[in-house]
Amino acid sequence: MADYVLKLFISGNSARSKRAARFISEIADEHPDIHLDVIDVGEDSEPAEEFKVLATPTLIKTSPKPQLRIVGELVDKQKIIDFLDL
């Protein structure tokens, strides 16, 4: 199992969702200890309900604890890396 588990909640093919998916995927590709799940809430809303996601894009670090979340524009890779303490 990966050391970090990230869940990225997006909404279809919106520009914000596409940008978020691209940037977070790049971070995951650069850090082999990250497992990334990308969840489109339009196709599967159950995980969004489980994690109480109210807006997209939302990135949630579920492991290791503590759980962290970032909501909104996810385009500054270094800020995301720093926030997640990677």
BELNOR-V61785 format. One record per pair of residues at least 12 apart in sequence whose C-alpha atoms are under 8 Angstrom apart, sorted by the first residue. I is the first residue (numbers start at 1). GAP is how many residues later the second one is. D is the distance in Angstrom with one decimal. If there is no record, write none. Layout:
i = {I,I}
gap = {GAP,GAP}
d = {D,D}
This chain:
i = {2,2,2,2,3,3,3,3,3,4,4,4,4,4,4,4,5,5,5,5,5,5,5,5,6,6,6,6,6,6,6,6,6,7,7,7,7,7,7,7,7,8,8,8,8,8,8,8,8,8,8,9,9,9,9,9,9,9,9,9,9,10,10,10,10,10,10,10,11,11,11,11,11,12,12,12,16,16,17,17,19,19,20,20,20,20,21,23,23,23,24,24,27,27,55,55,56,56,57,57,57,57,58,58,58,59,61,68}
gap = {30,31,32,33,30,31,32,60,61,29,30,31,57,58,59,60,29,30,31,32,56,57,58,59,28,29,30,31,53,54,55,56,57,29,30,31,32,52,53,54,55,13,16,28,29,30,31,49,50,51,52,29,30,31,32,39,44,47,48,49,50,28,29,30,31,46,47,48,29,30,31,45,46,28,29,30,41,57,39,40,55,56,37,53,54,55,17,51,52,54,50,53,50,54,16,17,15,16,14,15,16,17,12,13,14,12,23,16}
d = {7.9,5.0,5.5,5.6,5.2,6.2,7.8,7.1,6.9,6.1,4.6,6.1,7.2,7.6,5.3,6.0,5.9,4.9,6.1,7.9,5.8,5.6,5.0,7.3,7.1,6.2,4.9,6.2,6.8,5.6,4.5,6.1,7.4,5.9,4.8,5.9,7.1,5.7,5.1,6.5,7.4,7.4,8.0,7.3,6.1,4.7,6.0,7.0,5.8,4.5,6.4,6.0,4.8,5.9,6.5,7.2,7.8,6.1,5.5,5.1,6.3,7.3,6.1,4.9,6.2,5.2,4.7,6.9,5.3,5.6,6.0,6.1,7.0,6.0,7.5,6.3,7.0,6.7,7.2,5.8,7.3,6.8,6.7,6.9,5.1,6.4,7.4,7.1,6.2,6.6,7.7,7.7,7.1,7.7,6.9,7.5,6.7,6.4,6.0,5.4,7.0,7.6,5.7,4.4,6.3,6.5,7.4,7.4}
